[in-house]
């Protein structure tokens, strides 16, 4: 019954391990706290930008999973700091002895699982943002005029505030507004010949103009904002529609929002990766410390050498023991296999 | 008759010193807070100095910054003194310096209180500078090709968007100035020629506003031009229309912003002032109780601490006497030197 990955730990290396573990645990707690802040920030952003993402988009699942993973990482860090501090003192370590085993299992299974899930989401979800934004922005622009339709009455204000804050216009450029009726029919004069002509010249009966809303205007432009008749070169003095338009924001909101959200998701993903590494190190260190101190019994400050290990026996023996125990327990009365064995098997398959 | 006498035994003295040491370090933190508040206000004023004619008074943020630094210095010194007060040998070093130090602390507290009051009282001057600055800013709105003023359009536009305001007192201020530069006017158009001729100064005035006055919450696309002409737009009545443009003037908006900022800073400074007064009183008690230990070989003995040795009118009389003596002392000296010089001359 050879222990898996044994490590001889006399007193001095044990103390060093405990001290290093204490430092790593505080770093892990810090990383967990930072993840909590970052995912909170992303959640708040998504609340404002939620109208511009299609309802079927799964992106909000990422900050939620990261929030849970960050909380568990913070907890693991605090537990690790407490346990490593206590391991240097026999009186303090006594209450930890019984609790440390199940805590390690919970930390590996729960924390590790959540972190892996969050990392996976951080890698896969930003790809789906493109279509979600395309659909969401398209709907928002189409409903810009529906300020009296329940469910869409806020769209105008939200699109205007989006364009003002993020310095963008339309989906991919200001010309998107030429293909959408953004002036509500309530404010169109039916007796005006120009209005009638425009509506009739269009297959769907939409009132389309070569104008944009005021929120597309760029304050850096030297001239007062030109919003109407943008394709007519004779409508305004010194204005050539073929030149790049300095008057309006050049970027489309799709690109701006995509970059913004992908940046946030990327930052969150890299923080999750660092936390995963730190958590793995802390859990490994705690396991070695726990098994080494178990070998000593109650005498923590003793000069004796002990062995720390990951698992008391190899995979085959563990499975055999678990099976036998389960079989023996099953014979006299139905009982579950000890819960400690099953998660350890999970660890083995993970490692 | 001493003022507010309190008996101190050894334990109480030690507790007082330790408590004061902790409070002094919290007070250093408070000093850092005052410093950063002053810095924040200075940066906010600098950010918008364009619309304040560059003549706004920086008295409040400068004094907050100065008070913050002084508070850090004095309180860390006081913390060191309180720490040493528990050791008679080290305390003997500080003993002669404590009285002038406490006098300086009292002065510092008075100045801190005055600075806190200033935070509440100085918004009047801000109102004047804002009014002047905004008027000029709007005047130079169209001068985007004049060096030194080319940024004014961008500044005013971003100000109106950020603070949700329009014009100086309201959107009608834009009707009285020419905010469209002559470069972008079509002088062959009859309408333009009419407008310029109808005006004494030859300015092109319109009943229109820049786009930054538009309110995104309006249900209809923004009406910027021909605002007072109901027939120019379908289903429009400018008398009842409320949501189209921002109604507030930028002077009122900026004033509210800076007033609330300075008021909250004033409240924080007042709270910190109360804390500092408590620390000064505690330090005075510590000083008098340690001085009252009659026998330095017996640090366990009881002593009395007080605020003033005699009652207030007696202390004031004694203070005046000492000032007079100082004056008389100078006079006697001066007479002595004169008499000494006179025989020499003659």
Interface residues (C-beta under 8 A of the other chain):
Chain A: X147 X148 X156 X157 X160 X161 X164 X182 X183 X184 X186 X187 X188 X189 X192 X213 X214 X215 X217 X219 X220 X222 X223 X224 X225 X227 X236 X237 X238
Chain B: X142 X144 X145 X150 X153 X154 X157 X158 X161 X179 X180 X181 X183 X184 X185 X186 X210 X211 X212 X214 X216 X217 X219 X220 X221 X222 X224 X233 X234 X235
